[in-house]
C-alpha cells in the first residue's frame, strides 16, 4: 500500500508549517561622499572645508543616483551650503586682513609722531610709506614736515595709542575713517585717519591731529 505524501506548497516543506521565510530586504549602504560633503559644508565657515564639501556633495549625488546608496538628500543639501559657507569664509578672511592692516598702519604711525626735529626726515618717509597715491601727490615733503613740527610743538611727542575705532560711514566713497584716542606728552587728543583700501591693505589718504591736517599746509 502506497503511503500518502502531502502535496508540497512553494516555500513550505512537509513537516514545517511556517516554511522558509524569504530573505530580509537589505537597505542600500550609505554614501560616504554624501555624508562627508554634508559635514564639510556645515563647517565650511571655520576653515577651508567648503570647497571640499562642494566636491564631495557633487560626488555624493552621483553615487546615490538610482537608489544605489543612501544619503542623496545630504549630498544635494551639501552643494548650496558649501557655496554659502565658502562666501561667508571669504568675507571673514577679508575682514580679518583689513583689520590686521588697520592695526599695522596704526603701529607704523607711532614712529612718525614720536620723532623730534632730528628725526623729521625719517618721520616724513614713514608717512610717505603709509600714504596713498593721492596723498603723496597732493602733499609734498615740506608740507609734511611743517605739519609734523606744528603737531609736535602743540602736543609734544606721541606717547601711546589708547584705542582705535573704525567709523562705518564717511563722506567720501571708497574711503574708511579710523578714529584714534591718542596720548601725547601734553595730553590726550584725537587722531583721525582717512584710509583707502588698496589690495586689502589700507593706505593713508589723510591724517588729522586735533583737526590739523598736512593737506591744510600752504
Buried (B, 14 or more C-beta within 10 A) or exposed (E): EEEEEEEEEEEEEEEEEEEEEEEEEEEEEBBBBBBBBBBBBBEBBEEEBBBBBBBBBBBBBEBBEEEEBBBBEBBBBBBEBBBEBBEBBEEEEEEEBBEEBBEEBBEBBBBBBBBEEEBBEEBBBBBBEBBBEEBBEBBEBEBBBBBBBBBBEEBBBBBEBEEBEBEEEEEEEEBBBBBBBBBBEEEEBEBBBBBBBEEEBBBBBBBBBEEBBBBEBE
